[in-house]
Amino acid sequence: MTQIQLNDLKARYLAHQPAINAAVQRALASGWYILGQEAAAFETEFAQACGAAGCVGVNSGTDALHLALRACDVGPGDEVITVAHTAVATVAAIRLAGATPVLVDIDPVTYTMSPAALAAAITPRTKAVIPVHLYGHPADLPTIAAEVNPRGIWLIEDCAQAHGALSHGRPVGSVGELACYSFYPTKNLGALGDGGAVTSRDPDLLARVRALREYGWTPAARYVSFSEGLNSRLDELQAAILRVFLPALDGENEQRRRLAAEYARLLPAGVVLPVEQPGCRHVYHLYVVRVPERDRVRDALAAQGIGTGIHYPTPIHLQPAYREVVELPAPLSVTERAAEEILSLPMHPSMTVEDVQQVAAALTDVLK
Ligand SMILES: Cc1ncc(COP(=O)(O)O)c(C=O)c1O
């Protein structure tokens, strides 16, 4: 019986080993390790891949969100609307900026922000909205943008799980004023350490993020802080590694889509499958299904050597650190129900169609 892991980071490294080793050697030999030629080249290449005017490399996806909010002058007294069904980072970044997270429910099919719940939660204090393109599927950007744009509310896209996804023919990240990416190793475009980026079509916003990532300095005046920034820089080794992975992103996303199609073909009735909405390109960062008796199913798959995950088991508004500090304009019943039923099946670009067949057969057996 072959073990099938939820993700396989070592396989991803081995698939690109010679090119990564060469890139690391090049970065090491350069004698310059933070914000040098590799980071600059990666920023240009990633901006181009995203259809953005520019990109600022930072230390993580959490920092990308925090700095994007700061660049929009979001701070104490402001409300930022997002979802409770996301990585804790989305909400942590709002708190880091000093603003109040307002959490709304999700759509039961895409697991992304419900535009109707968003519309009902907007107040005069709403300064920004952060839709999350969860699991690799775009949030309903056209409807969300139509809600926030006329009101002058900042739209910041959390693209940490959706590198390469399309919303109605447009790359995710190109609709909002700012887009935030994580390069945590498990992501579709993952580094071999921490990393993140902010992209935008607005050079002024990019300049603000660029200053904030290094103590508020500007290119013309190092060591003089014009804003209260922090240290959040993309290092040269990670940038050099990301430059190897970036050209492979499209092919790896296509492999994820092939694997997803095979799951959809083989999984038995009773398993609720992910759905790709018309006009969208899902990049299956995670392959999340819903099953009855989720925890029993999970244990039975583990007994057969199949790794699964739950993304995420505890919605943010129910977590000890956040329940007192977030606002809920309405109950989050879709979110809470999803958290009890969702199950992430193995999904990574080094998997084969035969691996999917093994997982599907095991799940069929468990649900008999
Ligand atoms: C939706 C989402 N937003 C933000 C982040 C934060 O990224 P990082 O782990 O690089 O800080 C992550 C990754 O964990 C994520 O999945």
The ligand as an SDF file (V2000), in Angstrom:
LIG
                    3D

 16 16  0  0  0  0  0  0  0  0999 V2000
   -5.6280   32.6660    3.0030 C   0  0  0  0  0  0  0  0  0  0  0  0
   -4.2910   32.9570    3.6120 C   0  0  0  0  0  0  0  0  0  0  0  0
   -3.9840   34.2320    3.9220 N   0  0  0  0  0  0  0  0  0  0  0  0
   -2.7980   34.5670    4.4570 C   0  0  0  0  0  0  0  0  0  0  0  0
   -1.8400   33.6070    4.7200 C   0  0  0  0  0  0  0  0  0  0  0  0
   -0.5860   34.0170    5.4130 C   0  0  0  0  0  0  0  0  0  0  0  0
    0.5730   33.6510    4.7490 O   0  0  0  0  0  0  0  0  0  0  0  0
    1.9340   33.3900    5.5600 P   0  0  0  0  0  0  0  0  0  0  0  0
    1.8270   32.0350    6.1850 O   0  0  0  0  0  0  0  0  0  0  0  0
    2.9720   33.4490    4.4740 O   0  0  0  0  0  0  0  0  0  0  0  0
    2.0970   34.4720    6.5480 O   0  0  0  0  0  0  0  0  0  0  0  0
   -2.1030   32.2610    4.3900 C   0  0  0  0  0  0  0  0  0  0  0  0
   -1.1170   31.2020    4.6090 C   0  0  0  0  0  0  0  0  0  0  0  0
   -0.9770   30.6490    5.6520 O   0  0  0  0  0  0  0  0  0  0  0  0
   -3.3590   31.9280    3.8360 C   0  0  0  0  0  0  0  0  0  0  0  0
   -3.6690   30.6710    3.5380 O   0  0  0  0  0  0  0  0  0  0  0  0
  1  2  1  0
  2  3  1  0
  2 15  2  0
  3  4  2  0
  4  5  1  0
  5  6  1  0
  5 12  2  0
  6  7  1  0
  7  8  1  0
  8  9  2  0
  8 10  1  0
  8 11  1  0
 12 13  1  0
 12 15  1  0
 13 14  2  0
 15 16  1  0
M  END
$$$$
